[in-house]
Amino acid sequence: MEVVGWIAVIFLAAVLLFAVLLGIRSIPDARRYLKIRRM
């Protein structure tokens, strides 16, 4: 059962890392989009 726990922890860490990377990438795009909409 310990192995399953480790797999779950690693999977969660990978998902979190992916979400953070996606967020960092989308922040500049969101700002650009807001600027375009204001014009």
Secondary structure, 3 states (H helix, E strand, C coil): CHHHHHHHHHHHHHHHHHHHHHHHHHHHHHHHHHHHHHC
